[in-house]
Amino acid sequence: MNDQPRSRPAKRPAKPHRRPQKDPVRFLAFEALRAVDERDAYANLVLPPLLKKARAKGDFDARDAALATELVYGTLRRQGTYDAVIAACIDRPLREVDPPVLDVLALGAHQLLGTRIPTHAAVSSSVELARVVLGEGRAKFVNAVLRKIAAQELDAWVKQVAPPYDDDAEAHLAVVHSHPRWIVTALWDALGGGRAGIEDLLEADNERPEVTLVARPGRSTPDELLDVLGEDSGLPGRWSPYAVRLAEGGEPGAIEAVQDGRAGVQDEGSQLVAVALANAPVEGPDERWLDGCAGPGGKAAVLGALAAQRGAALLASEKQPHRARLVERALAGNPGPYQVIAADGLNPPWFPGTFDRVLMDVPCSGLGALRRRPEARWRRRPEDLESFAPLQRGLLREALKAVRVGGVVGYATCSPHLAETRIVVDDVLKGRGGHRPVEAEWIDARPLMPGVPALGDGPDVQLWPHMHGTDAMYLALLRRTA
């Protein structure tokens, strides 16, 4: 019998503590999402300085910048769908999960469901990000949730988490296309038609918009821009005579004409609005133009250039001084007479009947630019429309006072919501709300956008991302009759 004590197994050496590795691309994307959530910032304003700072450190190249941009915008655009998937993978209400944790989960979900990043890389990089920004404990939670998400592809998840279309069409579309339900309803009401059209519109909102340049009339030409860009980097605009489309990855700031203000970055829908107002027929002289809500200056720059060609002068007015400075920058170098002032369009410093043409591009919900500002869909609320309503009506009334008899007013919004478009114009013209009716007549805006298809029954015009490749700009043209 062996009386020797049984030897104990040797202790396994403890794993050395590994410091989490900071992935600069995903860390930057997380920083941008936190800024959007915490400070109500816009990604298109937050992301460029973050990318510039990362490049300056030398740890970012063009591919890194492209991936970071895709992670931020893709996550914001598909947030509603990803939230529904995440909610199906956790045992508590989504509102009880800390926002930074949700941001990491959403970034991971986008990599798993919305990109071609391999599953193991999407999970491991997201868990590593969680270790860096959340700590080891919550990183384990992130790991568990993402492994559940990775078990199915996007189409399978959508079938599981979206209500059937036949049971609740708006709720189904809201989850599938990642829009709040109230926005789905509002867009469908404005668009009309059946399921195919609204699905095309919602999907267009989730696509990355082209970068479009404007060659400011008399200062540059599309041909000049196309020559500089070359066949691989530039394409003619679809509708605007001054537009050039930039190929993906093109850098507008590197173009000399953009640097010196002879050209700018501007959606074709905005270009069409300014050009249509400039070409609308007026009765009598055509010497004094007004842009009554001019910030940040894109339409004012086009109007100023067109006015200069005709010997007319432009007054560009903007209530906010910092935005008025942006207008001054956009108009700098304009060859014709112009003036920029900081003034409230509801209490204007000009006399009634002063102008021959007036553009009033009013503050609005921005539902027409959800491609560019995807976070706006989650930030806006139906009650926001109520706060804009008095302002929009008041600004249109003042615009109609500012124009002389026979002159033309353009009422524009970057929103297709009926409460911000035709209903506003009808209310002002008919004097609803205790105001006197306005003596003005509609001008058919459709002939002033030659070649642009699917402009509806008129006389006003609504542009659409899925039909025209533009923001959903609205334009009503009105001639003062008395």
ZALOVO-499234 format. One record per atom (N, C-alpha, C): z, x, y. Coordinates in steps of 0.1 Angstrom, whole numbers, padded with zeros to 4 digits, always signed. Layout:
# ZALOVO-499234
ZXY...
***
This chain:
# ZALOVO-499234
+0000+0009-0012+0000+0000+0000+0000+0009+0012-0009+0005+0021-0010+0013+0033-0001+0008+0044+0010+0016+0047+0019+0012+0057+0015+0016+0072+0004+0022+0073-0001+0026+0086-0004+0014+0095+0001+0013+0107-0003+0002+0116-0018+0001+0118-0023-0011+0118-0037-0013+0121-0041-0009+0135-0051-0001+0135-0055+0004+0149-0061-0007+0157-0057-0007+0170-0063-0017+0179-0077-0013+0183-0086-0023+0184-0099-0019+0189-0098-0013+0203-0107-0004+0205-0107+0003+0219-0111-0008+0229-0104-0007+0241-0108-0016+0252-0121-0013+0257-0129-0024+0259-0142-0021+0265-0140-0018+0280-0147-0009+0285-0146-0005+0299-0150-0017+0308-0143-0019+0318-0146-0030+0328-0159-0028+0335-0167-0038+0336-0179-0037+0344-0177-0033+0358-0184-0022+0362-0181-0019+0376-0185-0030+0386-0178-0032+0397-0181-0043+0406-0194-0040+0413-0204-0049+0412-0217-0047+0418-0218-0055+0431-0220-0048+0441-0222-0054+0454-0235-0062+0454-0235-0075+0459-0247-0082+0459-0258-0076+0468-0270-0076+0463-0281-0070+0471-0288-0080+0480-0289-0076+0492-0294-0085+0503-0310-0084+0503-0316-0095+0499-0331-0096+0499-0335-0100+0514-0341-0091+0521-0344-0094+0535-0352-0106+0538-0362-0109+0529-0370-0121+0531-0362-0134+0529-0355-0135+0519-0347-0147+0516-0336-0149+0526-0330-0137+0529-0319-0138+0539-0324-0143+0553-0336-0138+0557-0341-0143+0569-0345-0158+0569-0350-0162+0558-0353-0177+0556-0340-0185+0557-0330-0180+0551-0317-0187+0551-0312-0187+0566-0313-0176+0573-0309-0176+0587-0316-0186+0595-0329-0187+0593-0337-0197+0601-0333-0211+0598-0331-0214+0585-0326-0228+0581-0313-0231+0587-0304-0222+0587-0290-0224+0593-0292-0227+0608-0300-0220+0615-0302-0222+0629-0308-0236+0632-0317-0240+0623-0323-0254+0625-0312-0264+0623-0303-0262+0613-0293-0272+0610-0281-0271+0620-0276-0259+0623-0264-0258+0632-0267-0260+0647-0279-0255+0651-0281-0255+0666-0292-0265+0670-0296-0273+0660-0308-0283+0663-0320-0275+0668-0321-0263+0664-0333-0255+0668-0345-0259+0661-0357-0255+0666-0369-0257+0659-0374-0244+0653-0379-0246+0640-0383-0234+0633-0394-0226+0640-0403-0233+0647-0414-0226+0653-0409-0217+0665-0396-0220+0670-0390-0212+0680-0381-0202+0674-0374-0205+0663-0365-0196+0657-0371-0185+0649-0382-0188+0642-0387-0179+0632-0394-0166+0639-0402-0168+0649-0409-0156+0654-0400-0145+0659-0389-0147+0666-0380-0136+0670-0373-0130+0658-0370-0138+0647-0364-0132+0635-0374-0123+0628-0387-0127+0628-0397-0119+0621-0399-0106+0629-0399-0108+0642-0402-0096+0651-0390-0086+0649-0378-0091+0648-0367-0082+0646-0367-0075+0633-0371-0082+0622-0372-0077+0609-0383-0066+0608-0394-0069+0615-0405-0059+0615-0401-0046+0622-0393-0048+0633-0389-0036+0641-0380-0027+0633-0372-0033+0623-0364-0025+0614-0372-0017+0604-0384-0021+0602-0392-0014+0592-0392-0019+0578-0384-0030+0575-0382-0034+0562-0390-0047+0559-0400-0050+0568-0408-0062+0566-0423-0058+0568-0431-0063+0559-0446-0061+0561-0452-0075+0563-0465-0076+0564-0472-0088+0566-0470-0098+0554-0469-0093+0542-0467-0102+0530-0453-0108+0531-0443-0099+0535-0429-0104+0536-0428-0115+0546-0435-0113+0558-0435-0123+0568-0441-0136+0564-0452-0135+0556-0459-0147+0551-0450-0155+0541-0443-0148+0533-0434-0154+0523-0422-0161+0530-0416-0154+0540-0405-0160+0547-0409-0172+0554-0421-0172+0560-0426-0184+0568-0429-0195+0558-0434-0192+0546-0437-0203+0536-0423-0209+0531-0413-0200+0529-0401-0205+0524-0394-0214+0535-0395-0211+0547-0388-0219+0558-0395-0232+0559-0408-0231+0562-0416-0244+0565-0417-0252+0552-0419-0246+0541-0421-0254+0529-0408-0261+0525-0396-0254+0527-0383-0261+0524-0381-0272+0534-0384-0271+0547-0382-0281+0556-0391-0293+0554-0404-0290+0551-0413-0301+0548-0409-0310+0536-0405-0303+0526-0402-0310+0513-0387-0313+0511-0379-0312+0522-0365-0314+0521-0361-0327+0515-0367-0338+0518-0363-0351+0513-0365-0351+0498-0376-0346+0493-0379-0346+0478-0369-0337+0471-0366-0325+0477-0357-0315+0471-0343-0321+0471-0339-0327+0482-0326-0333+0482-0324-0343+0471-0334-0351+0468-0333-0361+0457-0332-0354+0444-0339-0343+0442-0338-0336+0429-0324-0329+0428-0320-0323+0439-0306-0316+0438-0296-0327+0435-0297-0338+0442-0287-0349+0439-0286-0353+0425-0297-0353+0418-0298-0356+0404-0292-0346+0395-0289-0334+0400-0284-0323+0392-0270-0319+0395-0263-0327+0404-0249-0324+0407-0240-0336+0404-0227-0334+0404-0218-0345+0400-0210-0350+0412-0216-0349+0424-0209-0354+0436-0220-0358+0446-0216-0366+0456-0226-0370+0466-0231-0358+0473-0243-0359+0477-0249-0347+0484-0242-0344+0497-0237-0354+0504-0230-0352+0517-0217-0344+0515-0212-0343+0502-0200-0335+0500-0203-0320+0497-0215-0316+0497-0219-0302+0494-0220-0296+0508-0214-0284+0510-0215-0277+0523-0229-0274+0526-0233-0276+0539-0247-0274+0543-0252-0260+0540-0245-0249+0541-0251-0236+0537-0254-0236+0522-0246-0242+0514-0249-0243+0500-0262-0251+0497-0263-0262+0505-0276-0270+0503-0288-0262+0508-0287-0254+0518-0298-0246+0522-0302-0236+0512-0293-0230+0505-0296-0220+0494-0302-0228+0483-0297-0239+0479-0303-0247+0468-0317-0252+0472-0319-0256+0484-0332-0261+0488-0342-0250+0488-0338-0238+0493-0347-0226+0492-0351-0223+0477-0341-0224+0469-0343-0222+0455-0352-0232+0449-0350-0245+0452-0358-0256+0447-0372-0254+0452-0374-0250+0464-0388-0248+0469-0395-0237+0461-0388-0227+0458-0394-0216+0450-0398-0220+0436-0389-0229+0430-0391-0234+0417-0402-0244+0416-0402-0253+0426-0411-0265+0425-0423-0265+0434-0422-0256+0444-0433-0257+0454-0441-0244+0456-0438-0234+0448-0445-0221+0449-0449-0216+0435-0456-0205+0434-0459-0199+0422-0450-0188+0418-0439-0187+0425-0429-0176+0421-0424-0179+0407-0423-0169+0398-0418-0172+0385-0404-0177+0385-0401-0185+0375-0388-0192+0374-0377-0182+0374-0377-0171+0366-0366-0162+0366-0364-0156+0379-0375-0153+0386-0374-0146+0399-0368-0156+0410-0373-0168+0409-0368-0179+0419-0353-0181+0417-0348-0182+0405-0334-0184+0402-0326-0172+0406-0330-0160+0401-0322-0148+0403-0321-0145+0418-0332-0146+0425-0332-0142+0439-0323-0152+0447-0323-0165+0443-0315-0175+0450-0300-0173+0447-0297-0170+0435-0283-0167+0431-0278-0155+0439-0286-0144+0439-0283-0132+0447-0280-0135+0461-0289-0144+0467-0287-0148+0481-0274-0155+0482-0271-0164+0473-0258-0171+0473-0246-0161+0473-0247-0151+0465-0236-0141+0464-0234-0134+0478-0245-0132+0485-0245-0125+0498-0239-0134+0509-0243-0147+0509-0240-0155+0520-0229-0166+0517-0226-0168+0504-0216-0178+0501-0204-0173+0493-0206-0162+0486-0196-0157+0477-0198-0160+0462-0191-0152+0454-0193-0153+0439-0191-0167+0434-0180-0174+0438-0177-0187+0432-0188-0197+0434-0193-0198+0446-0203-0208+0449-0217-0203+0444-0218-0190+0442-0231-0185+0436-0232-0191+0421-0221-0192+0414-0221-0198+0401-0226-0212+0401-0221-0220+0411-0226-0233+0413-0241-0234+0415-0246-0225+0424-0260-0225+0427-0268-0222+0414-0263-0212+0407-0270-0208+0394-0271-0220+0385-0260-0227+0383-0260-0239+0374-0270-0250+0378-0270-0253+0391-0279-0263+0396-0293-0259+0395-0296-0247+0399-0310-0242+0398-0316-0242+0384-0307-0238+0375-0312-0238+0361-0315-0252+0356-0308-0262+0361-0311-0276+0358-0325-0280+0364-0326-0276+0377-0339-0279+0384-0351-0273+0377-0349-0260+0372-0360-0253+0365-0364-0259+0352-0356-0268+0347-0360-0274+0334-0372-0283+0334-0376-0288+0347-0388-0296+0348-0396-0292+0360-0409-0295+0359-0418-0293+0371-0417-0304+0381-0423-0302+0392-0421-0312+0403-0426-0326+0399-0437-0327+0393-0442-0341+0390-0432-0348+0381-0426-0341+0371-0416-0348+0362-0404-0352+0370-0400-0343+0379-0388-0347+0387-0391-0359+0396-0402-0359+0402-0406-0370+0411-0406-0384+0403-0411-0383+0391-0411-0396+0383-0396-0400+0380-0387-0390+0379-0374-0393+0376-0366-0398+0388-0368-0392+0400-0359-0395+0411-0365-0405+0421-0378-0408+0421-0384-0417+0431-0384-0431+0425-0380-0441+0433-0382-0455+0428-0396-0458+0425-0399-0467+0415-0413-0471+0413-0419-0477+0425-0432-0474+0427-0439-0479+0438-0439-0495+0439-0441-0501+0427-0442-0515+0427-0428-0522+0430-0417-0515+0428-0404-0520+0432-0401-0519+0446-0404-0507+0452-0401-0504+0466-0411-0494+0471-0422-0498+0477-0432-0489+0481-0428-0479+0491-0421-0483+0501-0416-0474+0512-0407-0463+0506-0397-0468+0498-0388-0458+0492-0395-0448+0483-0404-0453+0475-0412-0444+0466-0419-0433+0475-0426-0438+0485-0434-0428+0493-0425-0419+0501-0413-0424+0505-0403-0415+0512-0399-0403+0503-0396-0406+0490-0392-0395+0482-0404-0386+0478-0415-0392+0474-0426-0385+0469-0432-0375+0480-0432-0381+0492-0439-0373+0503-0429-0368+0513-0416-0369+0510-0406-0362+0518-0406-0366+0533-0405-0379+0536-0403-0385+0549-0392-0395+0549-0384-0396+0559-0374-0407+0560-0382-0421+0558-0375-0430+0552-0381-0443+0550-0386-0449+0562-0378-0449+0573-0381-0456+0585-0394-0450+0591-0396-0437+0589-0409-0431+0595-0421-0436+0586-0419-0436+0573-0429-0441+0564-0434-0455+0569-0424-0464+0571-0427-0478+0576-0434-0478+0589-0429-0470+0598-0435-0470+0612-0450-0464+0611-0452-0454+0604-0465-0448+0603-0475-0458+0596-0470-0464+0586-0478-0474+0578-0482-0486+0588-0473-0490+0596-0476-0501+0605-0486-0497+0615-0485-0484+0620-0495-0480+0630-0509-0477+0624-0509-0473+0611-0521-0469+0605-0528-0482+0599-0520-0491+0594-0526-0502+0587-0533-0498+0574-0539-0508+0567-0546-0504+0555-0536-0504+0543-0542-0499+0532-0534-0499+0519-0528-0486+0516-0525-0484+0503-0517-0472+0498-0524-0459+0501-0537-0458+0498-0544-0446+0499-0543-0439+0513-0545-0447+0523-0544-0441+0537-0531-0436+0540-0520-0443+0538-0507-0438+0541-0503-0426+0533-0507-0426+0520-0504-0414+0512-0512-0402+0517-0524-0404+0522-0532-0393+0528-0525-0387+0540-0520-0397+0548-0514-0393+0561-0501-0385+0558-0492-0390+0549-0480-0384+0546-0482-0370+0540-0492-0369+0532-0495-0356+0526-0500-0346+0536-0508-0351+0546-0513-0342+0556-0502-0337+0565-0491-0345+0567-0479-0341+0574-0473-0329+0567-0475-0327+0554-0468-0317+0546-0477-0304+0544-0489-0305+0551-0498-0293+0550-0496-0284+0562-0498-0271+0560-0498-0262+0572-0510-0264+0581-0507-0267+0594-0518-0270+0603-0526-0257+0606-0539-0258+0609-0546-0247+0614-0541-0243+0628-0543-0230+0631-0541-0226+0645-0554-0228+0652-0554-0235+0663-0566-0238+0671-0565-0232+0685-0575-0225+0689-0576-0219+0703-0584-0228+0712-0581-0228+0725-0589-0234+0735-0595-0224+0744-0608-0224+0746-0614-0215+0756-0614-0223+0769-0606-0219+0778-0604-0227+0790-0617-0227+0799-0622-0239+0802-0635-0240+0808-0637-0232+0821-0648-0225+0821-0651-0217+0833-0644-0203+0832-0635-0201+0823-0628-0189+0822-0631-0181+0809-0635-0189+0799-0638-0183+0786-0647-0193+0779-0653-0189+0768-0662-0198+0760-0658-0196+0745-0661-0207+0738-0659-0206+0723-0667-0194+0717-0679-0192+0722-0688-0181+0717-0681-0168+0719-0675-0166+0731-0668-0153+0733-0656-0151+0723-0649-0162+0720-0638-0161+0711-0643-0158+0697-0654-0165+0693-0659-0163+0680-0665-0149+0678-0671-0144+0688-0676-0130+0688-0665-0120+0685-0653-0122+0692-0642-0113+0691-0636-0115+0677-0635-0127+0672-0629-0129+0659-0637-0125+0647-0650-0127+0648-0659-0124+0637-0660-0136+0628-0670-0136+0619-0672-0147+0609-0660-0149+0600-0653-0139+0597-0642-0140+0587-0629-0146+0593-0628-0146+0606-0615-0149+0613-0616-0162+0622-0628-0166+0625-0630-0177+0634-0640-0187+0630-0637-0200+0633-0647-0211+0630-0648-0220+0643-0659-0226+0645-0660-0235+0657-0650-0247+0655-0646-0253+0666-0638-0264+0665-0645-0276+0659-0638-0286+0654-0645-0298+0649-0650-0307+0659-0642-0310+0670-0645-0320+0679-0645-0316+0694-0636-0308+0698-0635-0304+0712-0646-0293+0715-0653-0294+0726-0663-0284+0729-0657-0271+0733-0644-0270+0734-0638-0258+0738-0629-0252+0727-0630-0257+0715-0621-0253+0704-0627-0243+0695-0618-0234+0690-0621-0224+0680-0609-0224+0670-0613-0225+0657-0602-0225+0647-0600-0211+0642-0588-0208+0640-0584-0194+0636-0582-0194+0621-0587-0184+0614-0585-0183+0599-0570-0181+0597-0566-0184+0585-0552-0182+0581-0548-0167+0582-0537-0165+0588-0532-0151+0590-0537-0145+0603-0546-0152+0610-0550-0146+0623-0539-0146+0633-0539-0137+0642-0529-0135+0652-0535-0138+0666-0532-0150+0672-0538-0153+0685-0534-0144+0696-0521-0139+0695-0516-0130+0706-0524-0117+0707-0532-0113+0696-0539-0101+0697-0552-0102+0704-0556-0114+0708-0569-0117+0714-0568-0115+0729-0576-0107+0735-0575-0104+0749-0576-0116+0758-0585-0125+0755-0586-0138+0763-0574-0146+0763-0566-0146+0752-0553-0153+0751-0543-0145+0759-0543-0132+0758-0534-0124+0765-0535-0126+0780-0547-0127+0785-0548-0128+0800-0550-0143+0805-0547-0153+0796-0547-0167+0800-0560-0174+0801-0571-0167+0797-0584-0174+0798-0586-0183+0786-0578-0181+0776-0578-0190+0764-0563-0192+0760-0561-0201+0751-0547-0204+0747-0547-0211+0733-0535-0213+0728-0533-0220+0715-0531-0234+0719-0539-0243+0713-0538-0257+0716-0545-0266+0706-0538-0275+0700-0543-0285+0691-0555-0292+0696-0565-0294+0688-0577-0301+0693-0574-0315+0698-0564-0322+0692-0561-0335+0698-0557-0334+0712-0549-0325+0716-0545-0323+0730-0556-0319+0739-0565-0311+0734-0578-0308+0741-0586-0320+0744-0587-0329+0734-0596-0341+0735-0590-0350+0745-0576-0352+0746-0570-0360+0756-0573-0356+0770-0571-0343+0772-0574-0338+0786-0588-0339+0790-0597-0336+0781-0612-0337+0784-0616-0351+0786-0611-0361+0778-0614-0375+0780-0610-0380+0793-0598-0376+0798-0593-0381+0811-0602-0375+0822-0606-0362+0820-0614-0355+0830-0628-0361+0831-0633-0367+0820-0647-0372+0820-0647-0387+0822-0636-0394+0823-0636-0408+0825-0642-0412+0839-0650-0422+0840-0656-0425+0852-0646-0431+0863-0647-0425+0875-0639-0430+0886-0648-0436+0897-0642-0444+0904-0650-0450+0915-0646-0443+0928-0655-0437+0935-0652-0430+0948-0650-0416+0946-0642-0409+0955-0640-0395+0955-0633-0390+0942-0634-0377+0939-0628-0372+0927-0623-0358+0931-0612-0358+0939-0608-0345+0945-0593-0341+0942-0585-0351+0938-0571-0348+0936-0566-0353+0922-0562-0344+0914-0557-0347+0901-0542-0344+0899-0536-0352+0891-0522-0350+0888-0519-0350+0873-0511-0340+0869-0505-0340+0855-0490-0342+0858-0486-0354+0855-0473-0359+0859-0461-0354+0849-0464-0350+0837-0455-0345+0828-0461-0332+0821-0462-0322+0829-0471-0311+0826-0466-0301+0816-0453-0300+0814-0448-0290+0805-0452-0292+0790-0455-0281+0783-0454-0267+0787-0467-0262+0793-0477-0270+0795-0488-0265+0803-0502-0265+0797-0503-0268+0784-0516-0267+0777-0526-0276+0783-0523-0289+0784-0532-0298+0790-0535-0295+0805-0524-0291+0812-0526-0288+0826-0536-0276+0828-0536-0267+0819-0545-0255+0820-0559-0260+0818-0562-0269+0809-0575-0274+0807-0579-0283+0819-0570-0291+0823-0574-0300+0835-0576-0291+0847-0568-0281+0849-0570-0272+0861-0583-0265+0861-0587-0261+0849-0600-0254+0847-0612-0263+0850-0611-0276+0845-0621-0285+0847-0622-0290+0862-0610-0292+0868-0609-0295+0882-0616-0285+0890-0613-0272+0887-0619-0261+0895-0634-0261+0895-0640-0265+0883-0654-0265+0882-0660-0276+0891-0652-0286+0895-0657-0297+0903-0652-0297+0918-0645-0286+0921-0640-0285+0934-0628-0294+0937-0621-0298+0926-0609-0307+0928-0597-0298+0926-0586-0303+0931-0573-0296+0931-0563-0304+0921-0555-0296+0914-0546-0301+0904-0532-0299+0909-0524-0310+0909-0509-0309+0910-0503-0311+0897-0496-0301+0892-0489-0301+0879-0474-0303+0881-0468-0314+0877-0454-0317+0880-0447-0317+0866-0435-0311+0866-0427-0310+0854-0412-0311+0858-0405-0320+0852-0391-0322+0857-0382-0310+0854-0383-0304+0842-0374-0293+0838-0379-0280+0844-0371-0273+0852-0376-0261+0859-0381-0250+0849-0374-0249+0837-0378-0238+0828-0392-0242+0822-0395-0255+0820-0408-0259+0815-0418-0258+0826-0414-0260+0839-0423-0258+0850-0428-0243+0851-0419-0234+0847-0423-0220+0847-0433-0217+0836-0432-0224+0825-0442-0223+0815-0456-0228+0820-0456-0239+0827-0468-0244+0833-0474-0234+0843-0466-0228+0851-0471-0218+0860-0478-0207+0852-0472-0203+0841-0478-0192+0833-0491-0196+0827-0492-0209+0823-0504-0214+0817-0516-0215+0827-0512-0218+0840-0522-0220+0850-0525-0207+0858-0517-0196+0855-0519-0184+0863-0534-0179+0861-0540-0176+0872-0554-0171+0872-0564-0182+0872-0560-0195+0873-0569-0206+0874-0578-0204+0887-0591-0205+0886-0599-0202+0897-0599-0212+0909-0595-0224+0906-0595-0234+0916-0581-0237+0922-0580-0245+0932-0567-0248+0938-0558-0256+0929-0545-0252+0928-0535-0259+0920-0522-0256+0926-0512-0265+0922-0498-0263+0926-0490-0268+0915-0479-0261+0912-0469-0265+0902-0456-0267+0909-0450-0279+0906-0437-0283+0911-0428-0287+0901-0415-0286+0903-0405-0292+0894-0400-0305+0901-0404-0316+0895-0401-0329+0901-0400-0340+0890-0392-0350+0893-0390-0361+0884-0401-0371+0886-0408-0374+0875-0419-0384+0876-0415-0398+0879-0402-0401+0876-0396-0414+0879-0393-0416+0894-0391-0404+0901-0388-0404+0915-0396-0394+0922-0409-0396+0922-0419-0386+0926-0419-0383+0941-0422-0371+0945-0423-0367+0959-0436-0371+0966-0446-0375+0958-0459-0379+0964-0460-0393+0968-0469-0396+0977-0471-0410+0982-0479-0418+0972-0478-0431+0971-0486-0440+0963-0501-0438+0967-0509-0440+0956-0524-0440+0959-0529-0426+0963-0522-0415+0959-0526-0402+0964-0537-0396+0955-0538-0399+0942-0546-0392+0933-0558-0400+0927-0568-0393+0923-0580-0399+0917-0579-0399+0902-0572-0390+0896-0570-0389+0882-0555-0386+0880-0549-0392+0870-0535-0389+0866-0534-0389+0851-0528-0378+0846-0524-0378+0832-0509-0379+0831-0504-0388+0823-0490-0389+0820-0488-0388+0805-0485-0376+0801-0483-0373+0787-0468-0374+0785-0463-0386+0781-0448-0388+0783-0440-0382+0771-0427-0380+0774-0418-0376+0763-0418-0387+0753-0417-0382+0740-0418-0392+0729-0410-0386+0717-0411-0394+0706-0404-0390+0694-0411-0378+0687-0423-0375+0690-0430-0363+0684-0434-0366+0669-0435-0379+0665-0439-0382+0652-0453-0378+0649-0461-0375+0659-0475-0371+0657-0476-0356+0653-0466-0349+0655-0467-0334+0652-0457-0329+0641-0455-0338+0631-0446-0334+0620-0451-0323+0612-0464-0320+0613-0470-0308+0606-0464-0295+0612-0463-0295+0625-0458-0283+0632-0443-0282+0633-0437-0294+0634-0422-0294+0635-0416-0303+0624-0417-0298+0612-0413-0306+0601-0398-0311+0601-0389-0303+0608-0375-0306+0609-0373-0319+0618-0383-0322+0626-0382-0333+0635-0380-0346+0627-0386-0347+0615-0386-0359+0608-0371-0362+0603-0364-0352+0601-0350-0354+0596-0340-0355+0608-0345-0351+0620-0336-0351+0632-0337-0364+0639-0349-0370+0639-0351-0382+0647-0345-0394+0640-0341-0404+0648-0335-0417+0643-0342-0428+0650-0343-0440+0643-0350-0451+0649-0344-0455+0663-0332-0453+0666-0326-0456+0679-0331-0446+0690-0337-0435+0686-0343-0426+0696-0354-0433+0703-0361-0442+0697-0372-0449+0703-0367-0457+0714-0355-0463+0713-0350-0471+0723-0346-0463+0735-0342-0451+0734-0339-0442+0745-0352-0438+0752-0363-0436+0745-0375-0432+0751-0382-0444+0759-0380-0456+0754-0387-0467+0759-0387-0469+0774-0375-0469+0781-0375-0471+0795-0382-0460+0803-0380-0448+0798-0387-0436+0804-0402-0437+0803-0407-0440+0791-0422-0441+0790-0427-0452+0798-0421-0464+0799-0426-0475+0807-0425-0471+0822-0414-0465+0826-0412-0461+0840-0422-0450+0844-0425-0441+0836-0435-0430+0839-0449-0436+0840-0453-0446+0831-0466-0452+0832-0467-0460+0845-0456-0467+0849-0457-0475+0861-0459-0466+0873-0452-0455+0873-0453-0445+0884-0467-0439+0885-0472-0436+0873-0486-0431+0873-0496-0440+0879-0494-0453+0876-0504-0463+0881-0502-0465+0896-0490-0463+0901-0487-0463+0915-0494-0451+0922-0493-0440+0915-0498-0427+0921-0513-0426+0922-0520-0434+0914-0535-0433+0914-0540-0443+0925-0551-0440+0931-0557-0449+0941-0565-0460+0934-0568-0470+0941-0577-0481+0935-0590-0474+0931-0595-0477+0919-0607-0471+0914-0605-0458+0906-0593-0452+0907-0589-0440+0900-0585-0444+0886-0583-0433+0878-0580-0435+0864-0567-0428+0860-0559-0435+0851-0547-0430+0846-0549-0428+0831-0545-0417+0825-0544-0415+0811-0530-0415+0806-0526-0424+0798-0513-0425+0792-0514-0419+0778-0506-0408+0775-0508-0401+0762-0494-0399+0756-0494-0399+0743-0481-0395+0735-0486-0387+0723-0477-0379+0718-0479-0372+0706-0471-0380+0695-0474-0393+0694-0468-0402+0685-0477-0413+0682-0478-0418+0669-0486-0429+0666-0478-0442+0666-0465-0441+0668-0456-0453+0667-0460-0463+0677-0462-0475+0672-0466-0486+0681-0457-0488+0692-0444-0486+0690-0434-0488+0701-0436-0478+0712-0443-0467+0710-0445-0457+0720-0460-0456+0725-0468-0465+0719-0482-0464+0723-0487-0477+0729-0494-0485+0722-0500-0497+0728-0490-0507+0733-0479-0508+0727-0468-0518+0732-0464-0514+0745-0462-0501+0748-0458-0496+0761-0468-0500+0772-0481-0498+0769-0492-0501+0778-0492-0516+0781-0492-0524+0770-0492-0538+0772-0481-0543+0781-0469-0538+0778-0457-0543+0785-0458-0539+0800-0463-0528+0803-0465-0524+0817-0476-0532+0824-0487-0534+0818-0498-0541+0824-0494-0556+0826-0486-0561+0817-0483-0576+0818-0470-0578+0825-0463-0567+0829-0451-0569+0837-0439-0574+0830-0438-0571+0817-0427-0575+0809-0414-0567+0813-0403-0573+0811-0390-0566+0814-0386-0568+0829-0392-0578+0835-0388-0581+0849-0395-0573+0860-0406-0566+0856-0414-0559+0865-0427-0566+0869-0432-0563+0880-0445-0570+0884-0456-0565+0875-0466-0574+0872-0478-0569+0864-0485-0559+0873-0492-0550+0866-0500-0540+0873-0515-0544+0873-0521-0543+0884-0536-0546+0885-0544-0534+0880-0547-0534+0867-0555-0523+0861-0562-0529+0850-0573-0522+0846-0581-0526+0835-0583-0514+0825-0584-0518+0812-0586-0508+0802-0600-0501+0803-0601-0489+0800-0614-0482+0799-0615-0478+0784-0627-0480+0778-0628-0476+0764-0629-0461+0763-0619-0456+0756-0618-0441+0756-0627-0435+0745-0632-0443+0736-0639-0438+0724-0652-0430+0728-0660-0436+0737-0672-0428+0741-0669-0415+0747-0657-0413+0752-0653-0400+0759-0648-0390+0749-0649-0393+0736-0646-0384+0725-0659-0384+0716-0670-0379+0721-0683-0380+0714-0682-0372+0701-0687-0378+0690-0688-0372+0677-0675-0373+0669-0665-0378+0675-0652-0380+0667-0652-0393+0660-0651-0393+0646-0653-0405+0639-0639-0413+0638-0640-0425+0632-0628-0433+0629-0619-0434+0640-0624-0439+0652-0615-0440+0664-0610-0455+0665-0613-0463+0655-0608-0477+0656-0615-0486+0665-0609-0497+0668-0615-0508+0675-0615-0506+0690-0607-0496+0695-0606-0494+0709-0598-0505+0716-0597-0505+0729-0603-0494+0738-0595-0481+0738-0583-0482+0733-0575-0469+0732-0578-0462+0720-0573-0450+0719-0577-0441+0708-0564-0435+0701-0564-0435+0688-0553-0429+0680-0560-0419+0671-0556-0406+0672-0561-0396+0663-0551-0394+0652-0556-0389+0640-0547-0388+0628-0549-0374+0622-0538-0368+0616-0540-0356+0609-0549-0356+0597-0548-0367+0589-0556-0368+0577-0571-0372+0580-0574-0378+0591-0587-0382+0594-0594-0371+0603-0587-0365+0612-0593-0357+0623-0588-0343+0622-0578-0340+0614-0573-0326+0614-0565-0322+0626-0561-0332+0634-0554-0330+0647-0540-0335+0646-0532-0333+0656-0519-0340+0657-0523-0355+0660-0513-0363+0657-0516-0378+0659-0514-0382+0674-0523-0377+0682-0523-0380+0696-0528-0394+0699-0522-0400+0709-0526-0414+0714-0531-0412+0728-0541-0420+0732-0546-0420+0746-0551-0434+0749-0545-0439+0761-0550-0451+0767-0555-0447+0781-0567-0452+0785-0572-0449+0798-0573-0462+0806-0568-0462+0818-0566-0474+0826-0572-0471+0840-0580-0480+0846-0585-0479+0859-0577-0489+0868-0572-0483+0879-0565-0492+0889-0575-0501+0896-0572-0514+0897-0582-0523+0903-0577-0529+0916-0564-0528+0919-0559-0533+0932-0546-0527+0935
***
